[in-house]
Amino acid sequence: MKRTFGLALVAMISGGAMFTATAAPAADFVMKISSPAPITPIDPLSAWMEAFEKGVEESSGGRIDVQLYPASQLGPIPATIEGVAMGTIEMTMPAIGFMTGVDSRFQILDADGLFDSEAHALKTLSDPKVKAALAEMGSKAGVEPLIVMTSGQMVVVSKDPITKIADFKGKKIRTPGAITLVIKPFEALGVAPVAMPLGDALPGIQTGQIDGAAINIPVAVGFKFADVAKEALYLPGKYTVIGGIVSRDFLASIGPELETIVRDEAEKAKVAYAAKLESGPKALEAVWAKQGGKIARLEGDERDQYLAVTTAEVEKVVSADSQLQADYDTLKAAAAAAR
């Protein structure tokens, strides 16, 4: 299994004898996958990446070398998206909001209130009509979402506790992308949204540039946000949606047989992802608590009011764009069928 760092050929000289390591046969193709989040043994999305890596390498007989670059090793999200579009990176896994500059249709996946849980999201996003709509997104830029999955319910982490809707007022909150379907619901809550890459969020809180950040628990745990911002509030009906954005040129370059393997293994790896959908978030919450973090939830009337405010803003935004409205209707219908 290939990982992020290459192996150097080592010549060892001892007692006048030279021992030379024999390099493994080189793969025909390299598939570099960038992710802004770290890989952990308890995170469902990490489980997908590792299962995909193993599956592709084994099914291709080693002809494809999958290399995982977590924690933004290949650069910030905007740079990796550009890299996929230009063909210098084969795949990147950003929060879907960052793909809006490539195709505005991607933003519909950030609409509040679509999913009841991650298991519900998985069923919804696996609906054939939804998959057909997703397959069209990004095509003009030469990219496509190989997979679309959630990576935890979204939280706002902050220094000061946010435990009710009134606490949002006046807060500067980092958002994953400057897109209307994210900004408008936050603004309706009294938030001043600040779009910034994930890597800037933690120092932004440290310096007071922002009051908090909309992220997920895997990121909060992996980057130890609790060292700076111990308070976390789950956002009702709001999930971090990750797109596995792949270069269409790369898929074409490897030929039909290997392309089929890549697509098939992307689907098969969802089994590993689904296996941790229940245990993963609980384990991550336990780690967050050990790091000194706290978790709050909106309950009862506060939760209902939050959803009423945010979904009303979503419906206003999509009603102004016939394509967004069509995509929203497709997702809502699939979500209803998946309940």
Secondary structure, 3 states (H helix, E strand, C coil): CCCCCCCCCCEEEECCEEEECCCCCCCCEEEEEECCCCCCCCCHHHHHHHHHHHHHHHHCCCCEEEEEECCCCCCCHHHHHHHHHHCCCCEECCEHHHHCCCCHHHHHHHCCCCCCCHHHHHHHHCCHHHHHHHHHCCHHHCEEEEEEEEEEEEEEEECCCCCCHHHHCCCEEEECCCCHHHHHHHHHCCCEEEECCHHHHHHHHHHCCCCEEEEEHHHHHHCCHHHCCCEEEEEEEEEEEEEEEEEHHHHHHCHHHHHHHHHHHHHHCHHHHHHCCCHHHHHHHHHHHHCCCEEEECCHHHHHHHHHHHHHHHHHHHHCCHHHHHHHHHHHHHHHHHC
